[in-house]
């Protein structure tokens, strides 16, 4: 195997790893955001503070999500608009699930090329 092939295979492995980490965090962040919405309904609609730990946990998860977004975005060399969209997907309910499918499809196509 030539040095160029080894370098290319290493790049592809890193891109696939970044994509896998992003996918996991997109689902975790989206799920936590739904829990956050439920927590807000319970807190403000029913005056129940039983799950007041959700906002802090979502904040932590969102920071990890941002790291995975930056890693994937920088490896794929996408536009700034894609970065902004991916960042916003962690704060708009259900958007992370929808955007994850599109990002995965685009990343797989770019990796395969």
C-alpha positions as CSV (number, residue, x, y, z in Angstrom):
1,X,0.0,0.0,0.0
2,X,1.4,3.4,-0.9
3,X,1.7,6.3,1.5
4,X,-1.0,8.2,-0.4
5,X,-3.5,5.4,0.0
6,X,-2.6,5.0,3.7
7,X,-3.1,8.8,4.2
8,X,-6.5,8.7,2.3
9,X,-7.7,5.7,4.4
10,X,-6.7,7.5,7.6
11,X,-8.6,10.6,6.5
12,X,-11.7,8.5,5.7
13,X,-11.5,6.7,9.0
14,X,-11.3,10.1,10.9
15,X,-14.3,11.5,8.9
16,X,-16.4,8.4,9.6
17,X,-15.5,8.6,13.3
18,X,-16.5,12.3,13.4
19,X,-19.7,11.4,11.6
20,X,-20.5,8.6,14.1
21,X,-19.9,10.9,17.1
22,X,-22.0,13.6,15.5
23,X,-24.9,11.2,14.9
24,X,-24.9,9.9,18.5
25,X,-24.8,13.4,19.9
26,X,-27.5,14.7,17.5
27,X,-29.9,12.0,18.8
28,X,-28.9,12.6,22.5
29,X,-29.2,16.4,22.2
30,X,-32.6,16.1,20.4
31,X,-33.9,13.7,23.1
32,X,-32.6,16.0,25.9
33,X,-34.3,19.0,24.2
34,X,-37.6,17.2,24.2
35,X,-37.1,16.4,27.9
36,X,-36.4,20.1,28.4
37,X,-39.6,21.0,26.7
38,X,-41.5,18.6,28.9
39,X,-39.7,19.9,32.0
40,X,-40.8,23.5,31.1
41,X,-44.4,22.4,30.6
42,X,-44.4,20.7,34.0
43,X,-42.6,23.5,35.7
44,X,-44.6,26.5,34.3
45,X,-47.9,24.7,33.5
46,X,-48.3,22.5,36.6
47,X,-45.8,24.2,39.0
48,X,-43.9,21.0,39.4
49,X,-40.1,21.3,40.0
50,X,-39.5,17.5,40.2
51,X,-37.1,17.3,37.2
52,X,-35.2,20.6,37.6
53,X,-31.9,18.9,36.7
54,X,-32.9,18.6,33.0
55,X,-31.8,22.2,31.9
56,X,-28.3,21.7,33.4
57,X,-27.9,18.3,31.8
58,X,-29.1,19.6,28.4
59,X,-26.6,22.4,28.7
60,X,-23.8,20.0,29.2
61,X,-25.0,17.7,26.4
62,X,-25.3,20.7,24.1
63,X,-21.7,21.7,24.7
64,X,-20.5,18.2,23.8
65,X,-22.8,18.3,20.8
66,X,-21.1,21.6,19.7
67,X,-17.7,20.0,19.9
68,X,-18.9,17.1,17.6
69,X,-20.5,19.6,15.2
70,X,-17.3,21.6,15.0
71,X,-15.2,18.4,14.5
72,X,-17.4,17.1,11.7
73,X,-17.9,20.5,10.0
74,X,-14.2,21.2,9.9
75,X,-13.3,17.7,8.6
76,X,-16.0,18.0,5.8
77,X,-15.0,21.6,5.0
78,X,-18.6,22.6,4.7
79,X,-19.9,26.2,4.4
80,X,-20.5,28.6,7.4
81,X,-24.2,28.3,6.7
82,X,-24.1,24.6,7.3
83,X,-22.2,25.2,10.6
84,X,-24.9,27.7,11.8
85,X,-27.7,25.3,10.8
86,X,-26.0,22.4,12.7
87,X,-25.5,24.6,15.8
88,X,-29.1,25.7,15.8
89,X,-30.4,22.1,15.4
90,X,-29.4,21.6,19.1
91,X,-31.8,24.3,20.3
92,X,-34.8,23.9,18.1
93,X,-37.0,20.9,19.1
94,X,-37.0,18.0,16.6
95,X,-34.6,19.8,14.2
96,X,-31.6,17.8,15.3
97,X,-33.4,14.6,14.2
98,X,-34.3,16.0,10.8
99,X,-30.9,17.6,10.1
100,X,-29.0,14.6,11.3
101,X,-30.4,12.6,8.4
102,X,-29.4,15.2,5.8
103,X,-26.0,15.7,7.3
104,X,-25.4,11.9,7.4
105,X,-26.4,11.6,3.7
106,X,-24.2,14.5,2.6
107,X,-21.3,13.3,4.7
108,X,-21.5,9.8,3.3
109,X,-21.6,11.1,-0.2
110,X,-18.6,13.3,0.4
111,X,-16.6,10.5,2.1
112,X,-17.4,8.1,-0.8
113,X,-16.2,10.7,-3.4
